[in-house]
Amino acid sequence: MTDSKKVNEDYVRKQSSKTTKGDMDKALGKKEKIEDKIINSGMLEKYSKMGKLMFKMLKDYRNGVYTKMPWFTIGSIVFALLYVLNPLDIVPDFIPGLGYIDDLGVLSFAMRFVESDLHNYLDWKEENTEGSDIDKA
């Protein structure tokens, strides 16, 4: 594996910055497949609630309901979600015991990049809705 094909913070940052609005639409269109993969992978299951929250935030952003976040946050979320969906990423998912390690790394780095924006979104959501519908995402 070359340095350009290694999952690390620089790789995730670089790929996230290349994300387009078309990529965001693609991720939103594949929401069910991505959520299913996260839930059923075993290793990524701990990200299932975060994945739902990220999709809710993307949807609110796309619909113009919530726009108080930098594009890099959107890009990081979109890149991470689409990366998880790709079965032939840096470490192909079909490799037993190793296939999801890179997915886990990408999700972990993306979460570090967007953590404060997710908290800000949750605060905003709490202030602007009657009761929380975050779990219904």
Residue frames as a rotation matrix with the C-alpha (Angstrom) as fourth column:
MET 1
0.591 0.807 0.000 0.00
0.807 -0.591 0.000 0.00
0.000 0.000 -1.000 0.00
THR 2
-0.298 -0.710 0.638 1.51
0.662 -0.635 -0.398 3.34
0.688 0.303 0.660 -1.01
ASP 3
-0.839 -0.067 -0.540 1.53
0.480 -0.558 -0.676 6.36
-0.256 -0.827 0.501 1.27
SER 4
-0.813 0.571 -0.117 -1.20
-0.570 -0.735 0.367 7.94
0.123 0.365 0.923 -0.86
LYS 5
0.005 0.825 -0.565 -3.37
-0.365 0.527 0.767 4.89
0.931 0.203 0.303 -0.20
LYS 6
-0.691 -0.229 -0.685 -3.01
0.541 0.465 -0.701 4.77
0.479 -0.855 -0.198 3.56
VAL 7
0.447 0.879 0.167 -5.90
0.439 -0.378 0.815 5.65
0.780 -0.291 -0.555 5.86
ASN 8
-0.474 -0.508 -0.719 -4.65
0.880 -0.305 -0.364 8.44
-0.034 -0.806 0.591 8.07
GLU 9
0.103 0.556 -0.825 -5.75
0.537 -0.729 -0.424 11.92
-0.837 -0.399 -0.373 9.02
ASP 10
-0.542 -0.387 -0.746 -4.17
-0.346 -0.706 0.618 13.53
-0.766 0.593 0.248 5.95
TYR 11
-0.963 0.214 0.163 -5.85
0.256 0.543 0.800 11.08
0.083 0.812 -0.578 3.58
VAL 12
-0.157 0.971 -0.181 -9.30
0.977 0.126 -0.171 11.66
-0.143 -0.204 -0.969 5.10
ARG 13
0.017 0.104 -0.994 -8.77
0.232 -0.968 -0.098 15.43
-0.973 -0.229 -0.041 5.18
LYS 14
-0.807 -0.415 -0.420 -7.66
-0.298 -0.328 0.896 15.51
-0.510 0.848 0.141 1.53
GLN 15
-0.834 0.528 0.163 -10.51
0.494 0.580 0.647 13.32
0.247 0.620 -0.745 0.28
SER 16
-0.057 0.839 -0.541 -13.08
0.885 -0.209 -0.417 15.21
-0.463 -0.502 -0.730 2.36
SER 17
-0.239 -0.101 -0.966 -12.01
-0.047 -0.992 0.116 18.50
-0.970 0.073 0.233 0.80
LYS 18
-0.973 -0.143 -0.181 -12.73
-0.191 0.057 0.980 17.06
-0.130 0.988 -0.082 -2.68
THR 19
-0.546 0.822 0.159 -16.36
0.718 0.558 -0.417 16.27
-0.431 -0.113 -0.895 -1.88
THR 20
-0.950 0.267 0.164 -19.02
-0.082 -0.716 0.693 17.87
0.302 0.645 0.702 -4.07
LYS 21
-0.396 0.894 0.211 -22.73
-0.820 -0.240 -0.520 18.59
-0.414 -0.379 0.828 -3.74
GLY 22
0.190 0.408 -0.893 -23.27
-0.794 0.599 0.105 15.69
0.578 0.689 0.437 -6.14
ASP 23
-0.638 -0.485 -0.598 -21.48
-0.010 0.781 -0.624 13.43
0.770 -0.392 -0.503 -3.67
MET 24
-0.873 0.378 0.308 -23.78
-0.403 -0.202 -0.893 14.69
-0.275 -0.903 0.329 -0.93
ASP 25
0.074 0.941 -0.330 -26.83
-0.994 0.043 -0.101 13.82
-0.081 0.336 0.938 -3.06
LYS 26
-0.058 -0.188 -0.981 -25.33
-0.447 0.883 -0.143 10.40
0.893 0.430 -0.135 -3.76
ALA 27
-0.937 -0.322 -0.133 -24.81
-0.012 0.413 -0.911 9.72
0.348 -0.852 -0.391 -0.03
LEU 28
-0.566 0.794 0.220 -28.34
-0.673 -0.291 -0.680 10.85
-0.476 -0.533 0.699 0.80
GLY 29
0.196 0.651 -0.733 -29.70
-0.947 0.319 0.031 8.63
0.254 0.688 0.679 -1.98
LYS 30
-0.039 -0.309 -0.950 -27.86
-0.119 0.946 -0.303 5.61
0.992 0.102 -0.073 -0.59
LYS 31
-0.180 0.004 0.984 -28.80
-0.913 -0.372 -0.166 6.25
0.365 -0.928 0.071 3.04
GLU 32
0.742 0.565 0.359 -30.44
-0.662 0.700 0.267 2.86
-0.101 -0.436 0.894 3.63
LYS 33
0.765 -0.508 -0.397 -27.57
0.181 0.760 -0.624 0.90
0.618 0.405 0.674 2.10
ILE 34
-0.216 -0.889 0.403 -24.98
-0.236 -0.353 -0.905 2.81
0.947 -0.291 -0.133 4.11
GLU 35
-0.003 0.288 0.958 -26.91
-0.989 -0.140 0.039 2.46
0.145 -0.947 0.285 7.37
ASP 36
0.931 0.360 -0.060 -27.42
-0.354 0.931 0.084 -1.26
0.086 -0.057 0.995 6.74
LYS 37
0.418 -0.851 -0.319 -23.72
0.210 0.432 -0.877 -1.77
0.884 0.300 0.359 6.13
ILE 38
-0.357 -0.537 0.764 -22.77
-0.599 -0.496 -0.628 0.13
0.716 -0.683 -0.145 9.29
ILE 39
0.278 0.581 0.765 -25.24
-0.959 0.217 0.184 -1.82
-0.060 -0.785 0.617 11.42
ASN 40
0.965 0.261 0.031 -24.48
-0.255 0.959 -0.124 -5.24
-0.063 0.112 0.992 9.93
SER 41
0.417 -0.877 -0.240 -20.70
-0.363 0.081 -0.928 -4.99
0.833 0.474 -0.285 9.72
GLY 42
0.635 -0.203 -0.745 -20.06
0.692 0.578 0.432 -5.71
0.343 -0.790 0.508 13.38
MET 43
-0.314 -0.896 -0.315 -16.99
0.950 -0.297 -0.101 -3.48
-0.003 -0.331 0.944 13.63
LEU 44
-0.847 -0.037 0.530 -18.83
0.202 -0.945 0.256 -0.29
0.491 0.324 0.809 12.60
GLU 45
-0.046 0.951 -0.306 -21.99
0.755 0.233 0.613 -0.89
0.655 -0.203 -0.728 14.62
LYS 46
-0.171 -0.058 -0.984 -20.95
0.892 -0.434 -0.130 1.64
-0.419 -0.899 0.126 17.28
TYR 47
-0.935 -0.211 -0.285 -21.33
0.072 -0.900 0.430 4.33
-0.347 0.381 0.857 14.62
SER 48
-0.522 0.775 0.356 -24.97
0.812 0.324 0.485 3.52
0.260 0.542 -0.799 13.82
LYS 49
0.416 0.689 -0.593 -26.48
0.821 -0.565 -0.081 6.35
-0.391 -0.453 -0.801 15.90
MET 50
-0.203 -0.573 -0.794 -23.84
0.057 -0.817 0.574 8.78
-0.978 0.071 0.198 14.67
GLY 51
-0.908 -0.106 0.405 -24.55
0.387 0.156 0.909 7.72
-0.160 0.982 -0.101 11.10
LYS 52
-0.004 0.988 0.153 -28.23
0.988 -0.019 0.150 8.49
0.151 0.152 -0.977 11.55
LEU 53
0.428 0.098 -0.898 -27.38
0.483 -0.865 0.136 11.86
-0.764 -0.492 -0.418 13.05
MET 54
-0.619 -0.730 -0.289 -25.01
0.082 -0.426 0.901 12.64
-0.781 0.534 0.324 10.18
PHE 55
-0.690 0.438 0.577 -27.71
0.704 0.219 0.675 11.80
0.170 0.872 -0.459 7.64
LYS 56
0.385 0.859 -0.338 -30.20
0.911 -0.412 -0.011 14.01
-0.149 -0.304 -0.941 9.47
MET 57
0.127 -0.440 -0.889 -27.70
0.199 -0.867 0.458 16.86
-0.972 -0.235 -0.023 9.48
LEU 58
-0.867 -0.452 0.209 -26.93
0.255 -0.042 0.966 16.37
-0.428 0.891 0.152 5.76
LYS 59
-0.291 0.855 0.430 -30.63
0.930 0.147 0.336 16.35
0.224 0.497 -0.838 4.94
ASP 60
0.556 0.488 -0.673 -31.28
0.681 -0.731 0.033 19.52
-0.476 -0.477 -0.739 6.94
TYR 61
-0.298 -0.742 -0.600 -28.28
0.057 -0.641 0.765 21.17
-0.953 0.194 0.233 5.27
ARG 62
-0.864 -0.039 0.501 -29.38
0.482 0.222 0.848 20.07
-0.144 0.974 -0.173 1.78
ASN 63
0.028 0.977 0.213 -32.89
0.961 -0.085 0.264 21.37
0.276 0.197 -0.941 2.41
GLY 64
-0.365 -0.263 0.893 -31.54
0.205 -0.958 -0.199 24.72
0.908 0.110 0.404 3.63
VAL 65
0.713 0.687 -0.138 -32.97
0.232 -0.045 0.972 24.19
0.662 -0.725 -0.191 7.12
TYR 66
0.819 -0.545 -0.179 -29.60
0.123 -0.139 0.983 24.17
-0.560 -0.827 -0.047 8.88
THR 67
0.785 -0.524 0.330 -26.62
0.340 -0.080 -0.937 25.85
0.518 0.848 0.115 7.23
LYS 68
0.771 -0.460 0.441 -24.41
-0.626 -0.673 0.394 26.83
0.116 -0.580 -0.806 10.18
MET 69
0.565 -0.649 0.509 -21.50
0.132 0.680 0.721 24.57
-0.814 -0.341 0.470 9.32
PRO 70
-0.096 -0.684 -0.723 -18.47
-0.760 -0.418 0.497 24.75
-0.642 0.597 -0.480 7.07
TRP 71
0.589 0.289 -0.754 -18.37
-0.771 0.482 -0.417 22.80
0.242 0.827 0.507 3.81
PHE 72
-0.466 -0.836 -0.290 -15.45
-0.665 0.547 -0.509 20.78
0.584 -0.044 -0.810 5.21
THR 73
-0.583 0.350 0.733 -17.82
-0.580 0.453 -0.677 19.31
-0.570 -0.820 -0.061 7.79
ILE 74
0.564 0.815 -0.135 -20.26
-0.639 0.327 -0.697 18.28
-0.523 0.479 0.705 5.08
GLY 75
0.345 -0.518 -0.783 -17.40
-0.784 0.300 -0.544 16.94
0.516 0.801 -0.303 2.99
SER 76
-0.696 -0.645 0.315 -16.02
-0.702 0.519 -0.488 14.89
0.152 -0.561 -0.814 5.87
ILE 77
-0.191 0.731 0.655 -19.38
-0.516 0.492 -0.701 13.33
-0.835 -0.472 0.284 6.59
VAL 78
0.721 0.507 -0.472 -20.13
-0.642 0.233 -0.731 12.60
-0.261 0.830 0.493 2.94
PHE 79
-0.015 -0.810 -0.587 -16.68
-0.827 0.340 -0.448 11.16
0.562 0.478 -0.674 2.27
ALA 80
-0.748 -0.302 0.591 -16.84
-0.632 0.599 -0.492 8.90
-0.206 -0.741 -0.639 5.34
LEU 81
0.095 0.885 0.455 -20.33
-0.479 0.442 -0.759 7.61
-0.873 -0.146 0.466 4.54
LEU 82
0.762 0.165 -0.627 -19.55
-0.648 0.228 -0.727 6.92
0.023 0.960 0.281 0.88
TYR 83
-0.300 -0.936 -0.183 -16.24
-0.866 0.348 -0.358 5.32
0.399 0.052 -0.915 1.82
VAL 84
-0.515 0.182 0.838 -18.02
-0.561 0.668 -0.489 2.88
-0.648 -0.722 -0.242 4.11
LEU 85
0.549 0.835 0.029 -20.37
-0.483 0.345 -0.805 1.93
-0.682 0.428 0.593 1.28
ASN 86
0.418 -0.455 -0.786 -17.52
-0.854 0.098 -0.511 1.14
0.310 0.885 -0.347 -1.13
PRO 87
0.946 -0.009 0.324 -16.71
-0.141 0.888 0.437 -2.59
-0.291 -0.460 0.839 -0.78
LEU 88
0.574 -0.769 0.282 -13.44
0.796 0.443 -0.413 -2.23
0.193 0.461 0.866 -2.75
ASP 89
0.937 -0.263 0.230 -11.83
-0.305 -0.938 0.168 0.62
0.171 -0.227 -0.959 -0.84
ILE 90
0.130 -0.990 0.063 -8.21
-0.940 -0.143 -0.309 0.55
0.315 -0.019 -0.949 0.40
VAL 91
-0.906 -0.276 0.322 -8.78
-0.369 0.887 -0.279 -2.70
-0.209 -0.372 -0.905 2.29
PRO 92
-0.489 0.769 -0.412 -11.59
-0.432 0.197 0.880 -4.61
0.758 0.608 0.235 0.54
ASP 93
-0.089 0.579 0.810 -14.46
-0.994 -0.105 -0.034 -5.42
0.065 -0.809 0.585 2.90
PHE 94
0.766 0.455 -0.455 -14.54
-0.474 0.877 0.079 -9.09
0.435 0.155 0.887 1.96
ILE 95
-0.235 -0.898 -0.372 -11.17
-0.137 0.410 -0.902 -9.74
0.962 -0.161 -0.219 3.65
PRO 96
0.617 0.574 -0.539 -12.11
0.396 0.365 0.843 -11.48
0.681 -0.733 -0.002 6.93
GLY 97
0.454 -0.367 -0.812 -11.00
0.870 -0.014 0.493 -9.65
-0.192 -0.930 0.313 10.05
LEU 98
-0.547 -0.765 -0.341 -9.37
0.629 -0.644 0.436 -6.78
-0.553 0.024 0.833 8.14
GLY 99
-0.414 0.365 0.834 -11.97
0.857 -0.153 0.493 -5.58
0.308 0.918 -0.249 5.67
TYR 100
0.613 0.749 0.252 -13.55
0.595 -0.647 0.477 -2.97
0.520 -0.143 -0.842 7.90
ILE 101
0.112 -0.640 -0.760 -10.42
0.906 -0.249 0.343 -1.61
-0.409 -0.727 0.552 9.59
ASP 102
-0.840 -0.432 0.327 -9.97
0.536 -0.750 0.388 1.14
0.077 0.501 0.862 7.00
ASP 103
-0.053 0.909 0.413 -13.69
0.396 -0.361 0.844 2.00
0.917 0.208 -0.341 7.18
LEU 104
0.606 0.224 -0.763 -13.35
0.789 -0.048 0.612 2.30
0.101 -0.973 -0.206 10.94
GLY 105
-0.375 -0.848 -0.374 -10.33
0.831 -0.486 0.271 4.56
-0.411 -0.209 0.887 10.51
VAL 106
-0.731 0.155 0.665 -12.09
0.396 -0.697 0.598 6.84
0.556 0.700 0.448 8.04
LEU 107
0.364 0.931 0.018 -15.17
0.452 -0.194 0.871 7.12
0.815 -0.309 -0.491 10.29
SER 108
0.400 -0.274 -0.875 -12.99
0.899 -0.068 0.433 7.82
-0.178 -0.959 0.219 13.32
PHE 109
-0.712 -0.701 -0.045 -11.04
0.667 -0.695 0.268 10.61
-0.220 0.161 0.962 11.63
ALA 110
-0.482 0.610 0.629 -14.19
0.312 -0.551 0.774 12.14
0.818 0.570 0.075 10.16
MET 111
0.530 0.703 -0.475 -15.85
0.684 -0.023 0.729 12.10
0.501 -0.711 -0.493 13.58
ARG 112
-0.080 -0.642 -0.763 -12.90
0.893 -0.386 0.232 13.98
-0.444 -0.662 0.604 15.04
PHE 113
-0.872 -0.286 0.398 -13.19
0.465 -0.740 0.486 16.60
0.156 0.609 0.778 12.30
VAL 114
-0.434 0.806 0.402 -16.94
-0.001 -0.447 0.895 17.16
0.901 0.388 0.195 12.74
GLU 115
-0.426 0.277 -0.861 -17.54
0.837 0.481 -0.259 16.50
0.343 -0.832 -0.437 16.44
SER 116
-0.779 0.124 -0.615 -18.08
0.305 -0.782 -0.544 20.13
-0.548 -0.611 0.571 17.46
ASP 117
-0.794 0.519 -0.315 -20.34
-0.584 -0.509 0.633 20.76
0.168 0.687 0.707 14.46
LEU 118
-0.425 0.651 -0.629 -22.44
0.297 0.757 0.582 17.72
0.855 0.060 -0.515 15.38
HIS 119
-0.517 0.202 -0.832 -22.82
0.843 -0.053 -0.536 19.08
-0.152 -0.978 -0.143 18.92
ASN 120
-0.873 0.189 -0.450 -23.80
-0.194 -0.980 -0.036 22.49
-0.448 0.056 0.892 17.54
TYR 121
-0.665 0.648 -0.371 -26.35
-0.363 0.154 0.919 20.82
0.653 0.746 0.133 15.28
LEU 122
-0.391 0.510 -0.766 -27.82
0.722 0.686 0.088 18.85
0.570 -0.519 -0.637 18.19
ASP 123
-0.689 0.105 -0.717 -28.08
0.511 -0.631 -0.583 22.04
-0.514 -0.768 0.382 20.25
TRP 124
-0.849 0.371 -0.376 -29.78
-0.517 -0.727 0.452 23.83
-0.106 0.578 0.809 17.36
LYS 125
-0.578 0.638 -0.509 -32.11
0.000 0.624 0.781 20.88
0.816 0.451 -0.360 16.78
GLU 126
-0.504 0.333 -0.797 -33.08
0.855 0.322 -0.406 20.82
0.121 -0.886 -0.447 20.44
GLU 127
-0.734 0.162 -0.659 -33.87
0.154 -0.906 -0.394 24.55
-0.661 -0.391 0.640 20.38
ASN 128
-0.679 0.370 -0.634 -35.86
-0.707 -0.563 0.428 24.40
-0.199 0.739 0.644 17.15
THR 129
-0.452 0.589 -0.670 -38.05
-0.182 0.674 0.716 21.34
0.873 0.446 -0.197 17.52
GLU 130
0.240 0.595 0.767 -40.70
-0.955 0.002 0.297 20.24
0.175 -0.804 0.569 19.94
GLY 131
0.718 -0.117 0.686 -39.17
-0.213 0.901 0.377 17.21
-0.662 -0.417 0.622 21.55
SER 132
-0.265 -0.908 -0.325 -36.20
-0.721 -0.037 0.692 15.62
-0.641 0.418 -0.645 19.90
ASP 133
0.853 0.521 -0.002 -36.65
-0.375 0.612 -0.696 13.75
-0.362 0.595 0.718 16.66
ILE 134
-0.019 -0.956 -0.292 -32.95
-0.994 -0.013 0.107 12.87
-0.106 0.293 -0.950 16.36
ASP 135
-0.558 -0.222 0.799 -33.61
-0.335 0.942 0.028 9.19
-0.759 -0.252 -0.600 17.04
LYS 136
0.450 0.800 0.396 -36.14
0.166 0.361 -0.918 9.16
-0.877 0.479 0.030 14.20
ALA 137
0.002 -0.517 -0.856 -33.51
-0.737 -0.580 0.348 10.22
-0.676 0.630 -0.382 11.66
